[in-house]
């Protein structure tokens, strides 16, 4: 019985803070649609804290039934400021698709797409997600191109000023 209660407690215990500050992004080139499909995994508490520090004073409750009516707009605006893409040496605007809660209910998966890329010759990424809030923030970016080994890049405060070129 005690084991069952401990297991039950661990399933429903969600820490309010975590000791590491990490986001991950996956950028996949889809040759059929000639587009970039991008998934960004960001901890919800950190995202809401960053938006609050940036001036959003409403309680957002992102990825819940009580989400603020402008929650999606705030997230999209923030991503456009902190996650930028260059394709074939030209900065591009991406389409914000939306977000959903992760399986562990601690993070959001945000989805964006760069359509009409054509032939991908080079790819640049600038990722400053959450860096204004946490000195130890790390952002991992994985780039997947068909017939090539995936490449990984790490962004932190020391290495975030330039676009990483793939």
N, C-alpha and C positions, 0 to 999 in steps of 0.2 A: 504494500500500500504506500509506503514512504517513497519507494522508487517511482511509483506511478505519479505521486504528487510532485516530486522533483521534476520528472519529465514534463508534466503538464505545465508547471511553472516556467520551465525553460522555453516551452513552445510559445508562451504568451508574453514573456518578458522581452520588451524592446528597450534597449538602452537609449537614454535621452541624448547622450553624448558618446562619441567614439574617439579613440586616441589617434587615429590616423585620418588624414585628409587626402582623399584620392578620388579622381574621376577617371573613367575610361571611355574611350571613343573608338568605334570601329568604322573605318571608311572602306567601302567595297565598290570597286568599279564593275558595273554590269555592262558587258559588251553588247548584249542584245538590245538594251534600251539606250545604250551609250550615255549612261547616267552614273552619278555617284550616289550610293545609298549609305546614309550615315546614321549611326546609333550612338547616343551619348548617355552614359550611366552616371547619374549625379545623386548624391545623398540628399534626401528631401530636407532634412534639418539644416544642412549647410546652404542649400539653395534658398530656402526661406530666410535664413539669417542674412545672406548676402543681399537679397532683394530688400529686406528691412533696412540694412545699413545703407543701401543705395537710395532710400527715400520712400519705399513702399511701406506705409504704416498700417495698412489693413491686415487682418489675420487672413492668410491665404488658404490654409488647409489644402494644399496641393494634392492632387490625386485622391481626393475623398469625395463623398457625396456632398459635403459642405464647402466645396471649393468656391472661393470668391469668383464672382462673375468675370473679373478681369485677370484671373490667375493665368490663363493661357496666354493672354496678351503680354503680361509681365515676363513670363518665361521666354517667349519668343523674342521680345526686345532685348532681354539680357543675353541670350545666346548670340544674337546678331552683333552685340558689342564685344563678346568675349571668345567667340569661336568663328574664325574667318578662314576662307578657302581661296586658294589661287589655282586655276587650271590653265595649263599651257602658258604660264607666266603672266596671267591676267586675273586679278581678283574678281570673283563671281559672287552673285547673290544666290542664296539657296532658298528653296521652298521649305517652310516649316510645316511638317505634316501633323505633329501632335506629340502627346506624351501619354505614358501609362505607368502604373506603379510596378515596381519589380516584384519578383516572386517572394522576397523576404519582407516586403512592405516598408523597407528602409530607404529606398531610392526610387528615382524616376528614370525610366528610359525615355529619352527625347529623340524624335526622329526628324531628320531633315533630308532633303534630296537636291542634288544639282542635276537638272535635266540638260539634254542637248550638249553633252560634253564633246561629242565626236570622238576622234582618236585621242586617247590620253597619252600625252607626251611628257608632261611634268605635272606635279601636284605639290602645292604649298599649303601648309597648315600653320595657323597661329592659334594657340589655345591658352587663354589666361583665365579659364573658368575657376572661380572661387579664390583666385590669388590675392584679390584685394582684401579678403577676410583672414586668410590663414598664411602665415609665413612658411609653414611646412607643406603647403599644398603641392601635390604632384598630380599631373595629368598625363595619362598614358594614351597614346594614339597608335592604333594598329591599322596598317594599310594593306588591303588585300586586292591584288590584281591577278586575274586568271593566268595560269601557267607560270606564276612567280611565287617564290617563298614570301610569306607575309613579313612585313617589316614593322618594327616597333620603335616609337620615339617617346621620350620622356620630357615633359615640360615642367619646369619649376620656376621660381622667381629669378634664379640666375640665368636660366635659358628660356626666355619667353619674348624677347624683343623682335626677333626676326622670324620670318616664315621658314619652316623646315621644308626643304625641297626634296621630293621623292623622285 
